[in-house]
Amino acid sequence: MGAIRVHEFTTVDGVVDAPMWTMDYGFPDDLAASIGAITAPATGILLGRTTFEMFAPAWSTRTVEDDPGAPFFNDTQKYVVSSTLTDAESVWRNSTAIGGYDAGRIRELKQQGDLYASGSATLVRALLADGLVDELHLYVYPVAVGTGIRLFPEGTAQKLSLLGVEDLSNGVAHLTYGPATA
C-alpha cells in the first residue's frame, strides 16, 4: 500500500491559506530539497478543487527551466477531489476529477501508490480525520498573520506523533508528524 504525504506552508498561528507571506523568506536550496524528498516517491497528487484551480494556471505553463518542480507537477497524475468539477483534464493535463470526498476512493488510490497533497485544507482535514495521512509535513514560517484559513480550526481535536524536525536556512521549521501512536 502507498503512503499519503501532505505538505503545508503555515504560519506560527496556523494559517495555511494563500501563503503570500512565504515570499519574504525566499526558496533556498534546502527548502527545495526538503520538499523534493516528499514529492519524489509520489505517483499521484491529491488536490481539492480550490487548490487545483490555483495550481493549474501557475504550474501548467512552467518548464523545468522556470522551476525544477515543474515536471513533477505537470507530468504526475493529479486527482481532484470535487463534487462540482467534472473535467479537470481540459484545465491541466494528467488531471482527473474523482468526485466529492470519499475515503474509500482515496484508499483505492492509495493502494496504487504513494500520493502527495499540498494546500487543500478542506481535503487534508478530511484525510486526517479518516486516518489516511501517513506524513503531515508542516513548514512553519516565523510569522503570525492573525486571520485566515487554519488547517486545524477552533474546535478541532487531532492527535499526532512527531516524526522529525528540520531547521531550514530561511528560518522555517519543517515539522513532520504521523498518526498518533498508542
PyMOL commands that set and color helices and strands:
alter all, ss='L'
color gray80, all
select helices_A, chain A and resi 20-25+29-39+49-59+70-75+103-112+121-129
alter helices_A, ss='H'
color red, helices_A
select strands_A, chain A and resi 4-11+44-48+77-81+95-97+115-118+135-141+160-167+173-179
alter strands_A, ss='S'
color yellow, strands_A
deselect
rebuild
show_as cartoon
